[in-house]
Amino acid sequence: MLVTGSRALLLKQWDWKENVCIRTWKAIHTSPVASMAFDPTSTLLATGGCDSTVKIWDIIKQYCTHNLKGSFGVVHLVEFHPDISRLQLFSSSMDNKIRLWNLNTSKCRMVLDAHYSAVTSLAFTEDGNTLVSSGRDKICTVWDLTTYKSLRTIPVFEAVETVILLPEDEDLTALGVMNKGQYFITAGRKGILRIWEVHSGKCIYSQNIPFTPIMETEDEANERSLTHCMLVPATKKLTTVTAEHNILVYNLCTLQLECQLVGYNDEVLDVKFLGPSDTHIVVATNSPQLKVFELATLNCQVLYGHTDTVLALDVFEKGSKFASCSKDRTIRVWKMNKETGNVKCVAWGVGHTHSVGVISCSRLKSNFIVSGSQDCTVKMWNLPTSLAGRRGKKSAEPEALHADLTEKAHSKDINSVVISPNDKLIATGSQDKTAKLWSSSNFSLMGVFRGHKRGIWSVQFSPMDQILATSSADSTVKLWGLKDYSCLKTFEGHDSSILKVIFVSHGTQLLTSGSDGLMKLWTIKTNECIKTLDAHENKVWGLHSNKKGDLVVTGSGDSCIIIWKDVTEIELAEEQVKQEEQILKQQELSNLLQEKKYLKALGLAISLDHPQTVLSVIKALLSECNGQENLESTLLKLRQDQKESLLKFCMVWNTNSKNCHEAQYVIQILLRNETPEHLLQYNGIKAALEGLVPYTERHFQRISRLLQASMFLDYMWQNMRLTGKSSDPEEMEVEPSLPTKKTSNRNKKSMIIATNYCTQRNESEESDDYDCDTVASDKGRYVKQKQFPRPEKHSIESLESQAESENDSEEESLCMIK
């Protein structure tokens, strides 16, 4: 359980495993909460406020149980007695006194007065009868809680922030604890842990830290000062917090540092990969200390040696040694132990008259260093051969280096210096807007590169070609030929100063970083920016790639260090795998269609996002016998996500009159078989409906017009038939051999049938709408003018035979009725 208090006078309870705030409530304090503590059962929470009050909260029932008044000033310390049955709370405020509160009566039972400065921590023994208090008055006091009197005052000679009683059952012989008894650890302003014996008040162990910074006054705090300390009995670890927000984890039995986590980096001025396999990074921040991070665990090693801000770093080719330069006018060479990963200073040199701002290490062999300073000079430092054999000499002091060559290189500050891959050339860039090429053997000037309109921030040799890259404050990057010193290409795209430039992808691309926090990736062949990376919020001072070229680390003024990975090959491989999978699925889809396994084919086509194939499957299903039923049974077996994709396809199909029928079939099936509540749960259902409704209405109107036109055709056809049957009977040729009676009967019957049919037709015509009447009247006029051919002889005979058969059938039916 985690509870936090804010300046907004709110308390928040967090589930720290899920990173979720469970509840929030008002602290009731009239000013911010200054201290908090849980009781041993984690059910009661005590808060001490800046309003001189202490409040007790029941976390389970969520209400305030006690409001303790009587303190003076800010209550900066609250602590429950470990024996919960006593119901006692200890607090301390700005009057330097310790108050004991009885929670049964909500009254102050006792005031312990022995300190002359703020009380910083309290520690109880296991039996709960002894209390050890520490303060910034450089003393620790031992109290007897049965008599509430001071047993002993132990001078510790430093302002103590935390005191911890050691468990009696632990084996602490490595720390000099030989006898059984009570011992406590102090952590304070000196930044070291010390063990004291309660009975005698003697210090029996004190940490020894090399390169202890010199303080101007005894009471001055430094970056190593410890502000908090906590014992973790389950893991037998001791955790401390420094003034620079670094967390240090020690082994309780040996007090050896096992892990260090850095909480704040300040402004990052430079960063480089370190180690034979680039397993570490070394960082120069706005401080005299260097920080070496292990990338796998983020364990940090802080390196002390410089006395002022470190400005630049560079690593030798093998990766086990690196150099640093600082405002203290010195350079230092550091070496990493390949087995343990520990780094120590092996050499140092002084010679510049101003701050040393840039440094570069040799590439082929680790035998010399070149540095540049604000005194406008460049110095070469040869490393002694003895540095290679210092692996086992742990206590050896750093060797002193001396400059072998010195040259005044520029008229203004030197911002960059770099050594060529073959160690034969040295390039420098300055605020005087020029870059110069020097011979590494004697520092003779070989050429000058002019063309930038502002100062040059960075210079870099190409690993493949005889090319030099320079970046400037004029927002451009230029490539120069080393043979004729001419400008080959200019890259424009940044809107601010370009602070760093490096070659990546085996010299085929450039990576630049600007003062606006942007990074750009350039292709040299096409002179184009192919990628812009925006992750930093301030100037990107540090930019470095590893030996393999697949990782890049950047450090910025926003205190962030970011590691970038080249994923070009990974993306190409993934794309190739996707293409292969697509080909296999398409082949499988073709096989399923050939085998008429439409359900699997439909699901596979939807997963491949092939709307045309899905449409072909639906058309194939509809073309079969009972096509609609088969389509309905197939669609109902699909998953909801597949139905959602199918609905999106229908929205596209419905826009085309050729495919609207299939879309309407699918929509009809979904609307008929899915409930409205279930349909509303579909993703994108609103957009789908908005796209379906207008086109569906348009299709409906088109079909209505088509239906009306088909009725007109039917009417015209019927009129044509009627006109042919009602022609003048005198023009028809009749066989003379036929009996006159039968002929007259037949003509009479034909006239009756025609008359009835015409009557029915007229009645139906009167019931038609206005448009049909108009068209029919026009067509009637056209039919009257049309001359029909005379009926053939065999047609008349067929009509007479049909009439005779009808008369015979009528006579038979009359006989049956009689």
C-alpha positions in Angstrom: 0.0 0.0 0.0 1.2 3.5 -0.9 -0.1 6.8 0.3 1.0 10.2 -0.9 0.3 13.7 0.3 0.4 16.8 -2.0 0.4 20.5 -1.6 -3.2 20.5 -2.7 -4.0 19.1 0.8 -5.1 15.8 -0.6 -4.1 12.3 0.3 -4.1 9.6 -2.3 -4.0 5.8 -1.9 -2.3 3.9 -4.7 -2.1 0.3 -5.9 1.6 0.5 -6.8 1.6 -2.8 -8.6 -1.1 -1.7 -11.0 -0.1 2.0 -10.9 -3.7 3.0 -10.2 -5.0 5.5 -7.6 -7.6 3.7 -5.5 -9.1 6.7 -3.6 -8.5 10.3 -2.8 -9.5 12.2 0.3 -8.9 15.6 2.0 -6.1 15.7 4.5 -8.1 18.1 6.8 -4.8 19.8 7.6 -4.8 23.5 6.9 -1.3 23.3 5.4 0.6 20.6 3.5 1.5 17.3 5.1 5.2 17.2 6.1 5.5 13.6 7.4 3.7 10.3 7.3 4.0 6.8 8.9 2.1 3.5 9.0 1.6 1.4 12.1 3.0 -2.2 12.1 -0.4 -3.5 11.0 -0.7 -1.0 8.1 -4.2 -0.1 9.1 -3.5 3.2 10.8 -1.8 6.1 9.1 -0.3 9.1 11.0 0.2 12.4 9.2 2.2 15.4 10.6 1.4 18.7 9.0 2.9 22.2 8.7 -0.1 23.4 10.8 1.4 21.8 14.0 -1.1 19.0 14.2 -1.0 15.2 13.9 -3.9 13.2 12.6 -4.5 9.5 12.7 -6.4 7.8 9.8 -8.1 4.4 9.7 -7.3 3.2 6.2 -9.8 0.3 6.4 -12.8 2.3 7.5 -11.6 5.5 5.8 -12.0 8.1 8.5 -9.9 10.3 10.9 -9.7 8.7 14.3 -7.4 11.3 16.2 -6.5 14.9 15.9 -3.5 15.6 18.1 -2.7 19.2 19.0 0.2 20.6 21.0 3.2 20.6 18.8 5.1 23.8 17.8 5.8 24.5 14.2 6.1 21.9 11.4 5.7 18.3 12.5 8.5 16.8 10.4 8.7 13.3 12.1 6.0 10.8 13.2 6.5 7.2 14.2 4.4 4.5 15.8 5.7 2.3 18.6 6.4 -1.2 17.2 4.2 -2.8 19.9 0.7 -1.9 18.6 -0.9 -3.0 21.9 0.6 0.1 23.6 -1.1 2.5 21.1 1.7 5.0 21.3 2.8 7.6 18.7 6.0 9.6 18.8 6.3 12.9 17.0 8.8 15.7 16.7 8.5 19.3 15.5 10.5 22.5 15.2 10.9 22.8 19.0 13.5 19.9 18.8 11.5 17.8 21.3 10.1 14.3 21.1 6.4 14.0 22.1 4.8 10.7 23.2 1.1 10.5 22.5 -1.3 8.1 24.1 -3.9 7.1 21.5 -6.3 5.9 24.1 -6.7 9.4 25.5 -5.5 11.5 22.6 -3.2 13.3 24.9 0.5 13.9 25.1 1.9 11.6 27.8 5.6 12.6 27.8 8.0 15.1 26.2 11.6 13.9 25.7 14.0 16.8 25.6 17.7 16.3 24.8 18.4 17.6 21.3 19.5 21.1 20.4 18.6 20.8 16.7 15.9 19.1 14.6 15.3 15.5 15.4 15.6 13.5 12.2 14.9 9.9 13.0 13.8 7.4 15.7 14.8 3.7 16.0 13.3 1.1 18.4 14.8 -2.0 19.8 13.1 -5.4 19.3 11.6 -5.5 22.8 10.3 -1.9 22.4 11.9 -0.7 25.6 14.8 1.3 24.1 14.7 4.2 21.7 17.6 5.8 19.8 17.0 9.3 18.3 19.3 11.2 16.0 19.5 14.9 15.1 21.3 17.5 13.1 23.1 18.6 16.4 25.6 15.7 15.7 24.5 13.5 18.6 22.5 10.4 19.0 20.5 9.8 22.2 19.6 6.5 23.8 16.3 6.5 25.8 14.8 4.1 28.2 11.0 3.9 27.4 10.2 2.4 30.8 11.4 5.4 32.7 11.4 7.9 29.8 14.9 9.1 30.7 18.0 9.5 28.6 20.5 6.6 29.1 23.4 7.9 27.0 24.3 10.7 24.6 26.7 9.6 21.8 28.6 12.3 19.8 28.8 11.2 16.1 30.4 14.4 14.8 28.2 14.8 11.8 24.6 15.9 11.1 22.7 12.6 11.1 19.7 12.1 8.9 18.8 8.5 9.7 19.6 6.0 12.5 18.9 2.2 12.1 19.3 -0.4 14.8 20.9 -3.6 13.5 19.2 -7.0 14.0 20.9 -9.0 16.7 20.8 -12.3 15.0 22.8 -11.3 11.9 26.5 -12.2 11.4 28.3 -8.9 11.2 31.8 -10.0 12.0 33.0 -8.6 8.7 32.1 -5.2 10.0 33.9 -5.7 13.3 30.9 -6.6 15.4 32.3 -9.4 17.6 30.2 -9.2 20.7 26.5 -9.6 21.1 24.6 -6.4 21.9 22.9 -3.5 20.4 24.4 -1.6 17.5 23.1 1.1 15.2 24.1 2.6 11.8 24.2 6.3 11.2 23.9 8.0 7.7 24.4 11.7 7.4 26.1 14.6 5.8 29.5 13.0 5.3 27.9 10.5 2.9 29.3 7.4 4.7 27.8 4.6 6.8 29.1 4.1 10.3 28.3 1.5 13.0 28.1 2.4 16.7 27.8 0.3 19.8 25.0 1.4 22.1 26.6 0.3 25.3 30.0 2.0 24.9 29.1 4.7 22.4 32.1 3.8 20.2 32.3 3.7 16.4 33.4 0.3 15.4 33.2 0.6 11.6 33.3 3.4 9.1 33.1 3.3 5.3 36.2 4.3 3.3 35.3 6.1 0.0 38.2 7.2 -2.3 38.3 10.7 -3.8 36.4 12.3 -1.0 35.6 15.8 -2.1 37.1 18.7 0.0 34.4 20.8 1.7 35.0 24.5 2.3 33.3 24.2 5.8 32.7 21.3 8.0 28.9 21.7 7.9 28.7 22.1 4.1 26.6 19.4 2.4 28.0 17.7 -0.7 26.7 15.5 -3.5 27.4 12.4 -1.4 25.4 13.5 1.6 22.8 10.8 2.6 19.3 12.0 3.2 17.5 8.7 3.8 18.4 5.1 4.9 16.2 2.0 5.2 16.8 -1.6 6.2 15.2 -4.4 4.2 15.3 -7.5 6.5 13.9 -9.9 3.9 16.8 -9.4 1.4 19.4 -8.3 4.0 20.0 -5.1 2.1 20.6 -1.6 3.3 19.2 1.2 1.0 20.4 4.8 1.1 19.4 7.9 -0.8 21.9 10.7 -1.6 21.4 14.4 -2.0 21.7 13.9 -5.8 18.7 11.6 -5.7 20.8 8.5 -6.2 19.7 5.2 -4.6 22.5 3.0 -3.3 21.9 -0.6 -2.2 24.4 -2.2 0.2 24.9 -5.7 1.5 24.0 -5.6 5.2 26.6 -8.0 6.3 29.5 -6.4 4.4 28.3 -2.9 3.5 29.6 -3.4 0.0 27.8 -1.5 -2.7 25.8 -3.9 -4.9 23.7 -1.5 -7.0 23.3 2.2 -7.6 20.4 3.8 -9.4 20.7 7.4 -10.6 17.5 9.4 -10.2 18.6 12.7 -11.8 21.2 13.4 -14.4 20.9 17.2 -14.8 21.9 18.5 -18.2 23.7 15.8 -20.3 26.7 17.3 -22.1 28.1 14.2 -23.7 27.5 10.4 -23.8 29.5 7.6 -25.4 29.2 3.8 -25.6 31.7 1.9 -23.4 33.1 -1.6 -23.2 34.4 -4.1 -25.7 30.9 -5.1 -26.6 29.3 -1.7 -25.9 27.6 -3.0 -22.8 27.9 0.3 -20.9 27.6 4.0 -21.6 29.5 6.8 -19.9 27.8 10.1 -19.4 29.1 13.6 -18.7 26.5 15.7 -16.9 26.6 19.2 -15.6 28.7 18.1 -12.6 32.3 17.0 -11.9 31.3 13.4 -11.7 31.1 10.9 -14.5 28.4 8.2 -14.6 28.9 4.8 -16.1 25.6 2.9 -16.7 25.3 -0.8 -17.3 22.7 -1.1 -20.0 21.4 -4.5 -18.9 20.6 -3.5 -15.3 20.9 0.3 -15.3 23.3 -0.1 -12.5 25.4 3.1 -12.3 28.9 3.7 -11.2 29.8 7.3 -10.2 33.4 8.3 -11.0 35.1 11.0 -8.9 38.3 12.8 -10.0 37.5 16.1 -11.7 36.9 19.1 -9.6 34.7 21.0 -12.1 32.1 20.3 -14.8 33.1 17.6 -17.3 32.5 19.0 -20.8 33.5 16.2 -23.3 34.3 12.5 -23.6 35.8 10.1 -26.1 36.4 6.4 -26.1 39.3 4.4 -27.6 38.6 1.9 -30.3 38.7 -1.2 -28.1 36.2 0.3 -25.7 37.9 -0.4 -22.4 39.6 3.0 -22.0 38.2 6.5 -22.4 39.2 10.1 -21.8 37.5 13.1 -20.3 38.1 16.8 -20.2 36.8 19.4 -17.8 36.5 23.0 -16.8 39.2 22.4 -14.3 41.7 22.5 -17.2 42.7 18.9 -16.9 42.2 15.7 -18.9 41.8 12.3 -17.4 42.1 8.7 -18.8 39.9 6.0 -17.3 40.1 2.3 -17.7 37.4 -0.4 -17.2 38.1 -3.8 -15.7 36.7 -6.2 -18.3 35.8 -8.8 -15.6 34.1 -6.7 -12.9 33.2 -3.6 -15.0 34.7 -1.3 -12.4 36.2 1.9 -13.8 39.1 3.9 -12.3 41.3 6.8 -13.3 44.7 5.7 -14.6 46.2 8.9 -15.9 45.7 12.7 -15.8 47.2 15.7 -17.4 47.2 19.5 -17.0 48.5 22.1 -19.4 45.8 24.2 -20.9 45.2 27.7 -19.5 41.5 27.7 -20.0 38.6 25.1 -19.9 39.2 22.0 -22.0 36.1 21.7 -24.1 36.8 18.9 -26.6 38.9 15.7 -26.7 39.5 12.9 -29.1 41.3 9.5 -28.8 43.4 7.7 -31.4 41.7 5.0 -33.4 44.2 2.3 -34.5 46.2 2.2 -31.2 45.5 3.6 -27.7 48.7 5.7 -27.7 47.7 9.4 -27.9 45.0 11.9 -27.2 44.3 15.3 -28.7 42.5 18.0 -26.7 41.2 21.5 -27.6 40.6 24.4 -25.3 39.1 27.8 -25.0 42.7 29.1 -25.1 42.5 28.4 -28.9 45.2 25.7 -28.7 45.4 22.0 -29.5 47.5 19.7 -27.5 48.6 16.1 -28.2 49.2 13.8 -25.2 51.1 10.6 -25.7 50.1 7.8 -23.4 52.9 5.8 -21.7 53.1 2.1 -22.5 52.8 1.2 -18.8 49.1 2.0 -18.9 48.5 -1.4 -20.7 50.0 -3.3 -17.7 48.1 -1.6 -14.9 45.4 -4.3 -14.7 46.4 -5.8 -11.4 47.7 -2.7 -9.7 44.7 -1.6 -7.7 46.4 0.9 -5.4 48.5 2.6 -8.0 48.0 6.4 -8.3 47.1 7.9 -11.7 50.1 8.7 -13.9 50.8 12.3 -14.9 50.7 13.1 -18.6 52.5 15.9 -20.4 51.7 17.5 -23.7 54.1 16.6 -26.4 52.8 19.0 -29.1 51.0 22.3 -28.8 49.6 24.4 -31.6 47.5 27.5 -31.8 44.9 26.3 -34.2 42.2 29.0 -34.4 41.5 32.5 -33.5 38.4 31.6 -31.4 37.2 28.8 -29.2 37.7 25.3 -30.5 34.4 23.5 -30.5 35.4 20.1 -32.0 38.4 17.9 -32.6 38.6 14.5 -34.2 41.2 12.0 -35.3 41.0 10.2 -38.6 40.5 6.4 -38.7 44.1 5.8 -39.7 45.5 8.2 -37.0 47.3 10.3 -39.6 45.1 13.3 -39.7 43.4 15.6 -37.2 40.5 17.9 -37.9 39.4 20.8 -35.8 36.3 23.1 -35.9 36.0 26.5 -34.3 33.8 29.5 -33.7 35.8 31.4 -36.3 33.6 29.6 -39.0 36.5 27.5 -40.3 37.6 23.9 -40.0 41.2 22.9 -40.4 43.1 19.7 -41.3 46.3 18.9 -39.5 49.0 16.2 -39.7 49.1 14.1 -36.6 52.9 13.6 -36.8 54.0 17.3 -36.4 50.8 19.3 -36.2 51.5 20.9 -39.6 48.5 22.6 -41.3 47.4 20.8 -44.4 44.2 22.6 -45.4 41.4 25.0 -44.4 37.7 24.5 -45.1 35.8 27.7 -45.5 32.2 28.1 -46.4 30.1 28.2 -43.3 28.5 31.4 -42.3 28.6 30.8 -38.6 30.7 28.9 -36.1 31.3 25.2 -36.6 30.1 22.9 -33.8 31.2 19.5 -34.9 33.6 17.8 -37.4 33.6 14.1 -38.3 35.7 11.8 -40.7 33.9 9.3 -42.9 34.8 5.7 -42.1 34.8 4.7 -45.8 35.8 7.7 -47.9 38.2 10.6 -47.8 35.5 13.0 -46.7 35.0 15.3 -43.8 31.6 16.3 -42.5 31.1 19.6 -40.6 28.0 21.0 -38.8 27.5 24.6 -38.1 25.3 27.1 -36.3 24.1 28.2 -39.7 21.8 25.1 -39.7 23.7 23.3 -42.5 25.9 20.3 -42.8 28.7 20.2 -45.4 30.8 17.4 -46.9 34.4 18.3 -47.9 36.9 16.4 -50.0 40.2 15.8 -48.3 42.2 16.0 -51.6 41.2 19.5 -52.8 39.4 20.8 -49.7 36.3 21.7 -51.7 32.7 21.5 -50.6 31.1 18.4 -52.2 27.5 18.7 -50.7 25.4 20.8 -48.5 22.5 19.5 -46.4 19.8 22.0 -45.4 16.8 21.2 -43.3 17.4 22.1 -39.7 15.9 25.3 -38.3 18.6 25.8 -35.6 22.2 25.2 -34.9 23.4 21.6 -35.6 25.5 20.5 -32.6 26.6 17.0 -33.6 27.0 15.0 -36.8 28.1 11.4 -37.2 28.3 8.9 -40.1 26.0 5.8 -39.9 25.1 2.8 -42.1 28.8 2.3 -43.1 29.3 5.9 -44.2 26.2 6.0 -46.5 24.1 8.2 -44.2 24.5 11.1 -41.8 22.8 11.6 -38.4 22.6 15.1 -37.0 21.3 16.6 -33.8 20.2 20.2 -33.3 19.7 22.7 -30.6 15.9 22.5 -31.0 16.0 18.8 -29.9 15.4 17.4 -33.3 17.5 14.7 -35.0 17.6 14.1 -38.7 18.7 11.2 -40.8 20.2 12.0 -44.2 21.0 9.9 -47.2 24.3 11.1 -48.7 23.6 9.8 -52.2 20.3 11.6 -52.7 21.0 14.6 -50.4 17.6 14.1 -48.8 16.4 13.9 -45.2 14.6 10.6 -44.9 13.7 10.7 -41.2 13.2 13.3 -38.4 13.3 12.1 -34.8 11.6 14.2 -32.2 12.2 12.9 -28.7 14.2 15.5 -26.8 13.0 18.9 -25.6 16.3 20.7 -25.4 19.7 20.8 -27.0 21.1 17.4 -28.0 24.7 17.6 -27.0 25.6 13.9 -27.0 25.4 11.7 -30.1 27.3 8.4 -30.6 26.9 5.1 -32.4 28.2 1.7 -31.3 30.8 -0.4 -33.1 28.2 -2.5 -35.0 26.3 0.6 -36.1 22.9 -0.7 -35.0 22.6 1.4 -31.8 22.8 5.2 -31.3 22.7 7.0 -27.9 21.7 10.6 -27.5 22.0 12.9 -24.5 20.2 16.2 -24.1 19.9 19.3 -22.0 16.5 17.9 -20.9 18.3 15.3 -18.7 17.2 12.5 -20.9 19.4 9.7 -22.3 17.8 7.8 -25.2 19.1 4.7 -27.0 17.9 4.3 -30.6 18.0 1.1 -32.6 18.4 0.7 -36.3 15.4 -1.4 -37.4 15.8 -1.2 -41.1 16.9 -4.8 -41.6 14.3 -6.0 -39.1 11.5 -4.1 -41.0 12.7 -5.5 -44.3 12.7 -9.1 -42.9 9.3 -8.6 -41.4 8.0 -7.2 -44.7 9.4 -10.2 -46.5 7.8 -12.6 -44.0 4.5 -10.8 -44.5 4.7 -11.1 -48.3 5.5 -14.8 -48.0 2.5 -15.3 -45.7 0.3 -13.4 -48.1 1.4 -15.6 -51.0 0.7 -18.7 -49.0 -2.7 -17.5 -47.9 -3.6 -16.4 -51.4 -2.8 -19.9 -52.7 -4.8 -21.4 -49.9 -7.7 -19.1 -50.8 -7.5 -20.2 -54.4 -7.6 -23.9 -53.4 -10.6 -23.3 -51.1 -12.5 -21.6 -53.9 -11.6 -24.4 -56.2 -12.9 -26.9 -53.7 -16.0 -24.8 -53.0 -15.3 -24.5 -49.3 -16.9 -21.1 -49.1 -16.9 -20.7 -45.3 -13.2 -21.0 -44.9 -12.6 -19.1 -48.1 -14.8 -16.2 -46.9 -13.0 -16.0 -43.5 -9.6 -16.2 -45.2 -10.5 -13.5 -47.7 -11.7 -11.2 -44.9 -8.5 -11.8 -42.9 -6.4 -10.9 -46.0 -8.5 -7.8 -46.5 -9.5 -8.6 -50.1 -12.9 -7.1 -50.7 -13.0 -8.2 -54.3 -12.4 -11.8 -53.4 -15.0 -11.7 -50.7 -17.5 -10.4 -53.3 -16.6 -13.2 -55.6 -17.2 -15.8 -52.9 -20.6 -14.2 -52.1 -21.6 -14.2 -55.8 -20.5 -17.9 -56.1 -22.7 -18.7 -53.1 -25.7 -16.9 -54.6 -25.3 -18.6 -58.0 -25.9 -22.0 -56.4 -29.2 -23.7 -55.7 -30.6 -22.3 -52.5 -28.0 -19.6 -52.7 -29.6 -17.2 -50.2 -30.0 -19.9 -47.6 -26.4 -21.0 -48.1 -25.2 -17.4 -47.8 -27.2 -16.9 -44.7 -25.8 -20.0 -43.0 -22.3 -19.1 -44.0 -22.5 -15.5 -42.7 -23.9 -16.5 -39.4 -20.9 -18.7 -38.7 -18.5 -15.8 -39.0 -16.9 -14.1 -35.9 -18.0 -10.6 -34.9 -14.7 -9.0 -36.2 -15.2 -10.7 -39.5 -18.8 -9.4 -39.7 -17.5 -5.9 -38.9 -15.1 -6.1 -41.8 -17.8 -7.5 -44.1 -20.0 -4.6 -43.2 -17.3 -2.2 -44.2 -16.9 -4.0 -47.5 -20.7 -3.8 -48.1 -20.5 0.0 -47.6 -18.1 0.1 -50.6 -20.0 -2.4 -52.7 -23.3 -0.5 -52.2 -21.9 2.5 -54.0 -21.8 0.6 -57.3 -25.1 -0.6 -58.9 -23.3 -3.7 -60.2 -22.5 -5.0 -56.7 -25.3 -3.4 -54.7 -27.4 -6.6 -54.8 -24.8 -8.7 -53.0 -24.4 -5.9 -50.4 -28.1 -5.7 -49.8 -28.2 -9.5 -49.4 -25.5 -9.3 -46.7 -27.2 -6.3 -44.9 -30.6 -8.1 -45.0 -29.1 -11.2 -43.4 -27.3 -9.2 -40.6 -30.4 -7.1 -39.9 -32.6 -10.1 -39.8 -30.5 -12.3 -37.5 -28.7 -9.7 -35.3 -30.4 -7.8 -32.5 -30.1 -4.0 -32.6 -28.2 -4.1 -29.3 -25.7 -6.5 -30.7 -25.3 -4.5 -33.9 -24.6 -1.3 -32.0 -21.6 -3.0 -30.4 -19.9 -3.3 -33.8 -16.9 -1.1 -34.4 -17.7 1.6 -37.0 -21.4 0.8 -37.2 -22.2 4.5 -37.2 -20.0 5.3 -40.2 -21.2 2.2 -42.0 -24.9 3.2 -41.6 -24.1 6.8 -42.7 -22.5 5.3 -45.9 -25.2 2.7 -46.6 -28.4 4.7 -46.2 -28.0 7.3 -49.0 -27.0 4.8 -51.6 -29.7 2.3 -50.6 -32.3 5.0 -51.0 -30.9 5.8 -54.5 -31.0 2.1 -55.5 -34.6 1.9 -54.2 -35.7 4.8 -56.4 -33.9 3.3 -59.4 -35.8 0.0 -59.0 -39.1 1.8 -58.6 -38.6 3.6 -61.9 -37.6 0.3 -63.5 -40.8 -1.3 -62.2 -42.9 1.5 -63.7 -41.2 1.2 -67.0 -41.8 -2.6 -67.1 -45.5 -2.0 -66.4 -45.6 0.3 -69.4 -44.1 -2.4 -71.6 -46.6 -4.9 -70.4 -49.5 -2.6 -71.1 -48.2 -1.8 -74.7 -47.8 -5.6 -75.4 -51.4 -6.3 -74.3 -52.7 -3.4 -76.5 -50.9 -4.8 -79.5 -52.5 -8.3 -78.9 -56.0 -6.8 -78.5 -55.7 -4.7 -81.6 -54.7 -7.7 -83.7 -57.8 -9.7 -82.4 -60.3 -6.9 -83.0 -59.6 -6.4 -86.8 -62.5 -6.2 -89.4 -63.9 -9.7 -89.9 -65.1 -9.0 -93.4 -61.5 -8.8 -94.6 -60.8 -12.3 -93.3 -61.0 -15.1 -95.8 -63.4 -17.9 -94.8 -63.7 -21.3 -96.3 -67.1 -21.8 -98.1 -67.3 -25.4 -97.1 -67.8 -24.5 -93.5 -71.4 -24.6 -92.2 -73.0 -21.2 -91.9 -74.5 -21.9 -88.5 -71.3 -22.9 -86.9 -69.5 -20.0 -88.4 -72.0 -17.5 -87.1 -71.8 -19.1 -83.7 -68.1 -19.0 -83.7 -68.0 -15.4 -84.8 -70.5 -14.5 -82.1 -68.6 -16.3 -79.4 -65.4 -14.6 -80.5 -67.0 -11.3 -80.4 -68.3 -12.0 -76.9 -64.9 -13.0 -75.7 -63.2 -10.0 -77.2 -65.9 -7.7 -75.8 -65.4 -9.1 -72.3 -61.7 -8.8 -72.5 -61.8 -5.2 -73.7 -64.2 -4.4 -70.9 -61.8 -5.8 -68.3 -58.9 -4.0 -69.9 -60.7 -0.7 -69.9 -61.5 -1.2 -66.2 -57.9 -1.9 -65.5 -56.8 1.1 -67.5 -59.1 3.4 -65.5 -57.4 2.2 -62.3 -53.9 3.1 -63.4 -52.2 6.3 -62.3 -52.0 9.5 -64.3 -48.7 8.8 -66.1 -49.8 5.4 -67.3 -53.1 6.8 -68.7 -51.2 9.4 -70.6 -48.8 6.9 -72.1 -51.6 4.5 -72.9 -53.7 7.2 -74.7 -50.7 8.1 -76.8 -50.0 4.5 -77.6 -53.7 3.9 -78.5 -53.5 6.6 -81.1 -50.4 5.0 -82.5 -52.1 1.6 -82.6 -55.1 2.9 -84.5 -52.9 4.2 -87.3 -51.0 0.9 -87.6 -52.1 -1.5 -90.4 -51.8 -5.2 -89.4 -51.3 -7.8 -92.1 -54.2 -10.1 -93.1 -54.3 -13.3 -91.1 -53.3 -16.4 -92.9 -55.6 -19.1 -93.9 -54.2 -21.6 -91.5 -54.7 -19.1 -88.6 -58.4 -18.9 -89.3 -58.7 -22.7 -89.4 -57.0 -23.0 -86.0 -59.4 -20.4 -84.5 -62.4 -22.3 -86.0 -61.2 -25.6 -84.6 -60.6 -24.0 -81.2 -64.2 -22.6 -81.2 -65.7 -26.0 -82.2 -63.8 -27.7 -79.4 -65.1 -25.1 -76.9 -68.7 -25.6 -78.2 -68.4 -29.3 -77.8 -67.1 -28.9 -74.2 -70.0 -26.6 -73.4 -72.5 -29.1 -74.7 -71.0 -31.9 -72.6 -71.0 -29.8 -69.5 -74.7 -28.9 -70.0 -75.6 -32.6 -70.4 -73.8 -33.3 -67.1 -75.7 -30.6 -65.3 -79.0 -31.9 -66.6 
